[in-house]
C-alpha cells in the first residue's frame, strides 16, 4: 500500500515539474511544447523534436497531425 502511494506521489511530482518546465520553455522560445510519456519517462519536447522522433520510428506516424498528438500528450502549452 505504501509503495503504490509513494509511486503515485512521485508520478504527480514528475508530471508537475514537467509542466512547469514546458511553461518556462514556452515563455523563453515562444514555441509550443508537449509533455509526453515515452518509454515510461516523462519528457518535454517541442514540435521539431517530436518530428525527429517520428522520423526515427520512436513515435507513430499518425502523430504528425496536431490533434492526434494532443490526444496522446499529458500537457501542451498554448
Secondary structure, 3 states (H helix, E strand, C coil): CHHHHHHHHHHHHHHHHHHHHHHHHHHHHCCCEEEEEECCEEEEEEHHHHHHHHHHCCCCHHHHCHHHHHHHCCEECC
